Amino acid sequence: MSKFKFSVGPWNVHSGADSYGPAVRSEIDFEEKIKKFAEMGFSAIQFHDDDAVPNINYYTEEEIKGKARELKKLLDKYGLAAEFVAPRLWMDGHTIDGGFMSTSKEDREYAMWRAYRSIDIAKELGTDMIVLWLAREGTLCAESKSPVWATKMLIEAINKMLEYDPKIRVCIEPKPNEPIDRSICGTMGHVMAISAATIDPSRVGGNLESAHATLAGLDPAHEIGFAMAMGKLMTVHLNDQNGIKYDQDKSFGVENLRAAFNQVKVLKENGYGENGECVGLDVKAMRTTREEDSYKHLQNSLAIFRVLEEKVDRFDYDFQRKCVENRDFEGLEMYVMKLLMGME
């Protein structure tokens, strides 16, 4: 039995449409997804603001709060919590040039409206975490905006969020590129710097996604460890990625099992989850997946995580110390490979 709590977002079960082709599976009813997630053993749901309140732009602040309260009743019905709320700025016409660092003052104000509404929704759902995936925060044309100005705009936006609610926490999910060309906040190191520059660094941290670290040419376990060393890892999005290309959101562990093992290992060794943190999955079904297998990628990710958790529990730290003392890193590597191959 895993010692961790797991979370998932409704977007992780989808119709299979992508940039080059239409939907290949039917859309599944929202409540049906929530019910299935509970049956699969998830403890919490990740929300974008417009997952929680569809067509959010057309409602008043009070109407948005009311719809969030209705959603809370649905979560309670299935014994689920909300892990976080994230403003989905990248899908709106106001955010073609970014949200918080758009060159349009009107569009920056719209981005803040969505951020404030996300905080309102989070409060109604009983969570204090706002995740910022800064999808379009950067430049498509290098000369279009100063990176100095853009970074200051992001810090200013986060400060406004911290001032809007004294209890809310802001969790930045870094990604080096896609859909933007040059990201302003591409790695966990950038997240730490932004956090330190805000009015309340204790309430600003990071969400490490495995695939995003790989896209930056970095090791996901080391990015996790770096954030944990700073006391700044608020949550994780585990998945997998085949090299430095487009963001694939593959099932956890299916491309690089050793890298996945070390992500589980660093989380377990450093007490992740002891303060209520969830292990979040951000995985998507392959486009070729049949409708009846719409949840299989989630089942596979949970199964792989749990097997790797058991292998971490069996890891021979005495043997590790002897190998380190003797600088027998070849021996240590072979031990890890045998452990993963079921030979230990």
LINNOR-V500625 format. One record per residue. N is the residue number from 0. RES is the residue in one letter. PSI is psi in whole degrees, -180 to 180 (NA if undefined). NEAR is the number of other C-alpha atoms within 10 Angstrom. D_CENTER is the distance of its C-alpha to the mean C-alpha in Angstrom with 2 decimals. Layout:
BEGIN
N/RES/PSI/NEAR/D_CENTER
N/RES/PSI/NEAR/D_CENTER
END
This chain:
BEGIN
0/M/125/6/23.61
1/S/146/11/20.15
2/K/-4/11/19.86
3/F/157/18/16.18
4/K/143/15/14.70
5/F/147/20/12.14
6/S/161/27/9.95
7/V/153/25/9.42
8/G/149/22/9.44
9/P/-24/20/12.90
10/W/-13/16/12.05
11/N/-8/19/11.54
12/V/112/20/15.31
13/H/179/20/16.98
14/S/-6/20/20.36
15/G/5/21/19.86
16/A/145/12/20.77
17/D/-171/10/19.79
18/S/-18/5/21.26
19/Y/6/5/24.39
20/G/158/9/25.14
21/P/-179/11/25.23
22/A/144/12/23.88
23/V/-7/16/25.23
24/R/157/17/24.32
25/S/149/11/25.01
26/E/138/12/22.52
27/I/136/14/22.06
28/D/140/9/22.86
29/F/-49/12/20.09
30/E/-34/14/21.87
31/E/-39/9/22.49
32/K/-48/17/18.80
33/I/-45/23/18.37
34/K/-46/16/21.51
35/K/-41/13/20.49
36/F/-42/23/17.16
37/A/-42/17/19.37
38/E/-31/11/21.87
39/M/-11/13/19.47
40/G/10/14/18.71
41/F/148/22/15.35
42/S/-25/21/15.61
43/A/157/24/13.12
44/I/136/22/11.70
45/Q/135/23/8.69
46/F/138/25/10.64
47/H/161/22/11.22
48/D/-37/27/14.57
49/D/-2/18/16.49
50/D/-43/19/15.18
51/A/-41/25/16.74
52/V/88/22/19.68
53/P/148/13/20.51
54/N/42/11/22.76
55/I/-30/17/21.75
56/N/-19/15/23.92
57/Y/6/9/27.03
58/Y/155/13/26.96
59/T/169/11/28.19
60/E/-44/15/26.29
61/E/-37/11/28.15
62/E/-38/13/27.61
63/I/-43/24/23.83
64/K/-40/21/24.08
65/G/-42/15/26.38
66/K/-34/17/24.13
67/A/-37/21/21.28
68/R/-37/18/23.90
69/E/-40/15/24.73
70/L/-38/20/21.16
71/K/-38/19/21.28
72/K/-38/13/24.42
73/L/-43/15/22.80
74/L/-43/20/20.08
75/D/-36/12/22.98
76/K/-36/11/24.95
77/Y/11/16/22.65
78/G/33/14/21.84
79/L/152/21/18.15
80/A/164/18/16.29
81/A/127/25/13.71
82/E/-46/27/10.69
83/F/169/29/9.82
84/V/137/29/11.00
85/A/125/27/9.86
86/P/124/25/12.90
87/R/76/23/12.95
88/L/-29/27/15.42
89/W/-14/20/15.45
90/M/-3/11/17.28
91/D/146/13/20.16
92/G/-22/10/23.43
93/H/-13/18/23.39
94/T/27/23/20.56
95/I/-39/14/22.20
96/D/25/21/22.59
97/G/171/26/19.41
98/G/-77/31/18.98
99/F/-26/30/19.29
100/M/30/29/21.21
101/S/151/23/23.10
102/T/-7/15/26.76
103/S/122/15/27.74
104/K/-40/12/28.22
105/E/-42/11/28.12
106/D/-34/20/24.72
107/R/-38/20/23.37
108/E/-38/16/24.86
109/Y/-43/19/23.23
110/A/-40/25/19.76
111/M/-36/19/20.71
112/W/-45/15/22.02
113/R/-39/20/18.74
114/A/-44/27/17.02
115/Y/-40/18/19.88
116/R/-35/24/19.73
117/S/-39/29/16.07
118/I/-43/28/17.36
119/D/-45/20/20.30
120/I/-44/32/18.32
121/A/-44/25/16.18
122/K/-42/20/19.56
123/E/-31/20/21.08
124/L/-7/24/18.38
125/G/25/14/18.75
126/T/152/17/15.48
127/D/12/20/15.50
128/M/130/24/11.91
129/I/123/26/11.04
130/V/134/27/7.79
131/L/105/21/9.12
132/W/113/19/7.96
133/L/63/28/11.52
134/A/-43/25/12.31
135/R/18/26/16.06
136/E/96/29/16.57
137/G/-143/30/19.02
138/T/145/22/22.06
139/L/-28/16/23.41
140/C/116/10/26.81
141/A/-33/11/27.00
142/E/2/8/29.92
143/S/-25/11/28.57
144/K/147/15/27.08
145/S/131/12/27.36
146/P/-25/17/24.29
147/V/-51/9/25.91
148/W/-45/10/26.14
149/A/-43/20/22.66
150/T/-42/18/21.13
151/K/-34/17/23.45
152/M/-39/18/22.41
153/L/-45/20/18.75
154/I/-42/19/20.05
155/E/-42/17/22.45
156/A/-44/21/19.92
157/I/-41/27/17.85
158/N/-40/19/21.25
159/K/-39/16/22.25
160/M/-43/20/19.27
161/L/-35/21/20.17
162/E/-32/13/23.76
163/Y/-36/14/23.16
164/D/121/14/22.07
165/P/-7/10/23.08
166/K/-15/12/20.67
167/I/146/19/17.35
168/R/141/24/14.62
169/V/123/27/12.62
170/C/113/26/9.26
171/I/131/29/8.82
172/E/102/25/6.10
173/P/148/26/9.00
174/K/133/27/10.36
175/P/-25/22/14.13
176/N/174/24/15.27
177/E/112/15/15.13
178/P/-11/17/16.01
179/I/156/20/17.49
180/D/-51/16/19.95
181/R/105/19/19.75
182/S/148/21/16.63
183/I/-24/25/17.45
184/C/80/25/14.47
185/G/-17/20/13.67
186/T/171/22/13.07
187/M/-29/26/12.41
188/G/-41/15/16.15
189/H/-41/15/15.97
190/V/-43/22/13.55
191/M/-39/20/16.19
192/A/-43/13/18.95
193/I/-44/20/17.66
194/S/-47/24/17.20
195/A/-24/15/20.76
196/A/-4/15/22.18
197/T/172/20/21.22
198/I/-18/16/23.67
199/D/80/15/21.81
200/P/-25/18/19.68
201/S/-18/13/19.41
202/R/14/19/17.07
203/V/123/28/14.75
204/G/-155/28/12.18
205/G/159/28/8.98
206/N/112/25/5.41
207/L/122/28/6.30
208/E/130/25/5.37
209/S/-51/29/8.86
210/A/-37/30/10.03
211/H/-38/30/9.52
212/A/-43/25/11.55
213/T/-40/21/14.01
214/L/-29/24/14.48
215/A/2/18/15.58
216/G/22/12/17.93
217/L/163/14/16.45
218/D/122/18/16.05
219/P/-40/24/12.59
220/A/-37/21/14.50
221/H/-36/16/16.25
222/E/-41/22/13.31
223/I/-48/26/12.09
224/G/-40/19/15.77
225/F/-47/16/16.34
226/A/-39/21/13.86
227/M/-37/19/15.40
228/A/-30/11/18.81
229/M/-1/10/18.29
230/G/31/12/17.14
231/K/6/23/13.99
232/L/103/23/11.08
233/M/-33/26/9.85
234/T/174/27/7.01
235/V/154/22/5.45
236/H/104/22/3.92
237/L/135/26/7.57
238/N/-159/25/9.61
239/D/167/29/12.59
240/Q/132/23/14.32
241/N/81/16/18.05
242/G/-174/15/18.82
243/I/90/14/18.39
244/K/-148/13/18.48
245/Y/157/14/16.46
246/D/117/18/12.82
247/Q/-28/19/13.66
248/D/47/23/10.77
249/K/163/23/13.56
250/S/143/25/13.95
251/F/126/28/13.07
252/G/-2/23/16.15
253/V/-18/15/18.23
254/E/-42/15/18.73
255/N/92/13/18.95
256/L/-36/17/19.72
257/R/-41/14/20.73
258/A/-38/18/17.52
259/A/-43/22/15.71
260/F/-44/21/18.47
261/N/-25/19/17.98
262/Q/-45/24/14.30
263/V/-41/23/15.58
264/K/-46/18/18.59
265/V/-33/17/17.17
266/L/-46/19/15.12
267/K/-43/17/18.36
268/E/-24/10/20.73
269/N/20/12/19.23
270/G/25/11/18.92
271/Y/136/21/15.21
272/G/-15/17/15.23
273/E/-20/11/18.65
274/N/21/8/17.61
275/G/3/12/15.83
276/E/146/18/12.26
277/C/151/23/10.56
278/V/108/24/9.45
279/G/140/24/6.63
280/L/138/25/7.47
281/D/77/26/6.46
282/V/147/24/10.12
283/K/144/22/12.93
284/A/144/22/16.61
285/M/152/15/18.96
286/R/-26/16/21.19
287/T/-3/9/24.13
288/T/136/16/22.94
289/R/157/13/25.57
290/E/-40/15/25.06
291/E/-11/8/26.00
292/D/24/10/23.24
293/S/-21/21/20.38
294/Y/2/19/18.58
295/K/-36/16/19.70
296/H/-34/20/16.56
297/L/-44/24/14.81
298/Q/-42/14/18.04
299/N/-43/15/18.21
300/S/-44/21/14.80
301/L/-43/21/15.78
302/A/-44/14/19.23
303/I/-43/19/18.35
304/F/-45/20/16.21
305/R/-37/17/19.18
306/V/-43/14/21.73
307/L/-34/23/20.14
308/E/-42/23/19.96
309/E/-37/14/23.67
310/K/-35/19/24.40
311/V/-40/19/22.90
312/D/-31/12/25.23
313/R/-3/11/28.10
314/F/132/16/27.46
315/D/94/14/30.84
316/Y/-28/9/30.37
317/D/-44/9/34.15
318/F/-39/13/34.33
319/Q/-47/18/31.51
320/R/-41/13/33.54
321/K/-42/13/36.69
322/C/-41/17/35.10
323/V/-43/13/33.79
324/E/-38/10/37.22
325/N/4/10/38.90
326/R/37/11/36.37
327/D/69/13/36.23
328/F/-25/13/32.82
329/E/-42/9/34.01
330/G/-40/16/34.82
331/L/-43/17/31.48
332/E/-41/13/29.63
333/M/-35/11/31.95
334/Y/-45/19/31.38
335/V/-43/19/27.61
336/M/-41/15/28.33
337/K/-39/12/30.91
338/L/-44/17/28.56
339/L/-28/17/25.99
340/M/3/10/28.91
341/G/22/9/30.38
342/M/0/9/33.37
343/E/NA/13/32.91
END
